[in-house]
Amino acid sequence: MIGAAIGSLVMMGGVSVVSRRLRLSGDTAIGLLFVGMLALGVMITSRSRTFVGDLSRILFGEILGVSIGDIALQLGALAIVTVIAFLARRPFLLLCVDEGLTNTSGFSSRLFHNLLLMIVAITVIASFQTVGTLLVLGMLVAPAATGALFARRISTMILIASVVGAISTYIGLLISYHFDLAAGASIVLSAVLVFAICASFSEMRKAVRENDANEHEHAHEHQHSHPGSHFR
């Protein structure tokens, strides 16, 4: 846990430097540094002669061996993240729109950007022992991406993401039990498949609306055409 906390602090600083100095998006910086630090950790572990743990447990977690202490840790992290997200909901929303708007509204964009990275780090630290370091990013992104397909408000998006995460966990555990597959990977894959299904449904609904709009416009133009224009 101490090592994970130190690694998260280093990653937060790296994300701030990359996103501000190199003008890259936060998502790009997080993805780049996450993969880089993960690769570094695997290299260090593979070269360590004193390491006696299971590398697959670090990468993919041990969700079927969760203890009461792990659940208490996650509940504590959930409470901290919920309180921070609720108290800082307005500057977080402004930060998603534009950093300049955040500053002109009286909030420090740097402060709340670092605070946002901090609650992401808390979530990663509390979750990596359960779903593993390699899969925790998928559980952060996939449910939220599904919520973004349908929600027009941040609160609705959070609610949808929470429901999708819970449903994906249930489905993934069922698949893991019946087909003897890795539990953590089954859960993350279920979350990604739920996103794919919802994205397909969203695209089909959009196509139907566009088709109906085109037909309505065509009928409207035909109705207002001059009746004598077809005769000499």
C-alpha positions as CSV (number, residue, x, y, z in Angstrom):
1,M,0.0,0.0,0.0
2,I,2.9,2.4,0.8
3,G,4.5,1.6,-2.5
4,A,1.2,2.1,-4.4
5,A,0.7,5.5,-2.7
6,I,4.2,6.6,-3.6
7,G,3.7,5.4,-7.2
8,S,0.4,7.3,-7.4
9,L,2.0,10.5,-6.2
10,V,4.8,10.1,-8.8
11,M,2.2,9.5,-11.5
12,M,0.1,12.5,-10.5
13,G,3.1,14.7,-10.8
14,G,4.0,13.2,-14.1
15,V,0.4,13.7,-15.4
16,S,0.5,17.3,-14.4
17,V,3.8,17.9,-16.1
18,V,2.9,16.1,-19.3
19,S,-0.6,17.7,-19.7
20,R,0.6,21.2,-18.9
21,R,4.1,21.4,-20.4
22,L,3.5,19.3,-23.5
23,R,-0.1,20.4,-24.0
24,L,-1.4,16.8,-24.2
25,S,-4.8,15.8,-22.9
26,G,-5.2,14.4,-19.4
27,D,-6.4,11.1,-20.8
28,T,-3.3,10.7,-23.0
29,A,-1.0,11.6,-20.1
30,I,-2.7,9.1,-17.7
31,G,-2.7,6.3,-20.3
32,L,0.9,6.9,-21.2
33,L,2.2,7.0,-17.7
34,F,0.0,4.2,-16.4
35,V,1.3,1.8,-19.1
36,G,4.9,3.0,-18.6
37,M,4.9,2.7,-14.8
38,L,3.2,-0.7,-15.1
39,A,5.9,-1.9,-17.5
40,L,8.6,-0.6,-15.1
41,G,7.0,-2.4,-12.2
42,V,6.9,-5.7,-14.0
43,M,10.5,-5.3,-15.0
44,I,11.6,-4.6,-11.4
45,T,9.6,-7.5,-10.2
46,S,11.0,-9.9,-12.8
47,R,14.6,-8.9,-11.8
48,S,14.0,-9.1,-8.0
49,R,15.4,-12.3,-6.5
50,T,13.7,-11.7,-3.2
51,F,10.2,-11.4,-4.6
52,V,8.1,-14.4,-3.6
53,G,4.6,-13.2,-4.5
54,D,2.5,-14.1,-7.5
55,L,2.9,-11.6,-10.4
56,S,-0.4,-12.6,-11.9
57,R,-2.1,-11.6,-8.6
58,I,-0.6,-8.1,-8.8
59,L,-1.5,-7.7,-12.5
60,F,-5.0,-9.3,-12.4
61,G,-6.0,-9.2,-8.8
62,E,-7.6,-11.8,-6.5
63,I,-11.2,-10.8,-6.4
64,L,-12.3,-14.3,-5.2
65,G,-10.0,-13.9,-2.2
66,V,-11.3,-10.5,-0.9
67,S,-11.1,-10.1,2.8
68,I,-13.2,-8.0,5.2
69,G,-10.3,-5.6,5.5
70,D,-10.2,-5.1,1.7
71,I,-13.9,-4.3,1.7
72,A,-13.5,-1.9,4.6
73,L,-10.6,-0.2,2.7
74,Q,-12.8,0.2,-0.4
75,L,-15.7,1.6,1.6
76,G,-13.3,4.1,3.2
77,A,-12.0,5.1,-0.2
78,L,-15.6,5.3,-1.5
79,A,-16.5,7.7,1.3
80,I,-13.5,9.9,0.7
81,V,-14.1,10.1,-3.1
82,T,-17.8,10.7,-2.6
83,V,-17.3,13.6,-0.2
84,I,-14.6,15.3,-2.3
85,A,-16.6,14.9,-5.5
86,F,-19.7,16.3,-3.9
87,L,-17.9,19.3,-2.3
88,A,-15.9,20.1,-5.4
89,R,-18.6,19.3,-8.0
90,R,-18.9,22.8,-9.4
91,P,-15.1,23.4,-10.0
92,F,-14.8,19.9,-11.4
93,L,-17.6,20.6,-13.8
94,L,-16.0,23.9,-14.9
95,L,-12.7,22.1,-15.2
96,C,-14.2,19.6,-17.6
97,V,-15.4,22.5,-19.8
98,D,-12.4,24.9,-19.8
99,E,-9.5,25.7,-17.4
100,G,-9.9,29.4,-18.1
101,L,-13.5,29.3,-17.2
102,T,-12.5,27.6,-13.9
103,N,-10.1,30.4,-13.1
104,T,-12.4,33.2,-14.0
105,S,-15.1,31.7,-11.8
106,G,-12.8,32.0,-8.8
107,F,-11.4,28.5,-8.6
108,S,-7.8,27.4,-9.0
109,S,-7.6,25.1,-12.0
110,R,-4.3,23.7,-10.9
111,L,-5.6,22.9,-7.4
112,F,-8.7,21.1,-8.5
113,H,-6.9,19.4,-11.3
114,N,-4.5,17.9,-8.8
115,L,-7.5,17.1,-6.5
116,L,-9.2,15.2,-9.3
117,L,-6.0,13.2,-9.9
118,M,-5.8,12.5,-6.2
119,I,-9.2,10.9,-6.1
120,V,-8.4,8.9,-9.2
121,A,-5.2,7.7,-7.3
122,I,-7.2,6.8,-4.2
123,T,-9.6,4.7,-6.4
124,V,-6.7,2.9,-8.1
125,I,-4.9,2.2,-4.8
126,A,-8.1,0.8,-3.2
127,S,-9.0,-1.3,-6.2
128,F,-5.7,-2.7,-7.5
129,Q,-5.6,-5.5,-4.9
130,T,-9.1,-6.6,-6.0
131,V,-9.1,-6.4,-9.8
132,G,-5.4,-6.0,-10.3
133,T,-3.2,-3.2,-11.6
134,L,-3.7,-4.1,-15.2
135,L,-7.5,-4.2,-15.1
136,V,-8.3,-1.3,-12.8
137,L,-8.1,1.2,-15.6
138,G,-10.7,-0.7,-17.6
139,M,-13.2,-0.6,-14.6
140,L,-12.5,3.2,-14.4
141,V,-13.2,3.9,-18.0
142,A,-15.7,1.4,-19.4
143,P,-18.7,2.1,-17.0
144,A,-18.1,5.9,-17.2
145,A,-18.0,5.7,-21.0
146,T,-21.3,3.8,-21.0
147,G,-22.9,6.5,-18.9
148,A,-21.6,9.2,-21.2
149,L,-23.5,7.7,-24.1
150,F,-26.9,8.4,-22.5
151,A,-26.5,11.0,-19.8
152,R,-26.7,14.8,-20.2
153,R,-25.9,15.6,-16.6
154,I,-22.9,14.6,-14.6
155,S,-25.0,13.2,-11.8
156,T,-26.9,10.9,-14.2
157,M,-23.6,9.8,-15.7
158,I,-22.3,8.8,-12.3
159,L,-25.5,6.9,-11.5
160,I,-25.4,5.0,-14.8
161,A,-21.7,4.2,-14.4
162,S,-22.3,2.8,-10.9
163,V,-25.1,0.6,-12.1
164,V,-23.1,-0.6,-15.1
165,G,-20.2,-1.4,-12.8
166,A,-22.3,-3.4,-10.4
167,I,-24.0,-5.3,-13.3
168,S,-20.7,-6.0,-15.0
169,T,-19.3,-7.4,-11.7
170,Y,-22.3,-9.7,-11.3
171,I,-22.2,-10.9,-14.9
172,G,-18.4,-11.3,-14.9
173,L,-18.5,-13.5,-11.7
174,L,-21.2,-15.7,-13.2
175,I,-19.1,-16.2,-16.4
176,S,-16.0,-16.9,-14.3
177,Y,-17.8,-19.5,-12.2
178,H,-19.5,-21.4,-15.0
179,F,-16.7,-21.3,-17.5
180,D,-13.7,-21.5,-15.1
181,L,-12.2,-18.2,-16.3
182,A,-10.2,-15.4,-14.5
183,A,-12.7,-13.5,-12.4
184,G,-11.1,-10.0,-12.7
185,A,-10.7,-10.3,-16.5
186,S,-14.2,-11.6,-16.9
187,I,-15.6,-8.6,-15.0
188,V,-13.6,-6.0,-17.0
189,L,-14.5,-7.7,-20.3
190,S,-18.2,-7.7,-19.3
191,A,-18.0,-4.0,-18.7
192,V,-16.4,-3.4,-22.1
193,L,-19.1,-5.6,-23.8
194,V,-21.8,-3.7,-22.0
195,F,-20.3,-0.5,-23.4
196,A,-20.1,-2.0,-26.9
197,I,-23.8,-3.1,-26.8
198,C,-24.9,0.3,-25.5
199,A,-22.8,2.1,-28.1
200,S,-24.4,-0.1,-30.9
201,F,-27.9,0.7,-29.6
202,S,-27.1,4.4,-29.4
203,E,-25.8,4.4,-33.0
204,M,-28.9,2.5,-34.2
205,R,-31.2,4.9,-32.4
206,K,-29.4,7.9,-33.9
207,A,-29.7,6.4,-37.4
208,V,-33.4,5.8,-36.9
209,R,-33.9,9.4,-35.8
210,E,-31.9,10.8,-38.7
211,N,-33.9,8.6,-41.1
212,D,-37.2,9.8,-39.6
213,A,-36.1,13.4,-39.8
214,N,-35.1,13.0,-43.4
215,E,-38.5,11.4,-44.3
216,H,-40.3,14.2,-42.5
217,E,-38.4,16.8,-44.3
218,H,-39.0,15.2,-47.6
219,A,-42.7,14.9,-46.9
220,H,-42.8,18.5,-45.8
221,E,-41.2,19.6,-49.1
222,H,-43.5,17.5,-51.2
223,Q,-46.5,18.9,-49.4
224,H,-45.5,22.5,-50.1
225,S,-44.6,22.0,-53.7
226,H,-46.7,23.9,-56.3
227,P,-49.5,21.6,-57.6
228,G,-49.4,23.1,-61.1
229,S,-45.7,22.8,-61.6
230,H,-46.1,19.3,-63.0
231,F,-48.5,20.5,-65.8
232,R,-47.8,22.5,-69.0
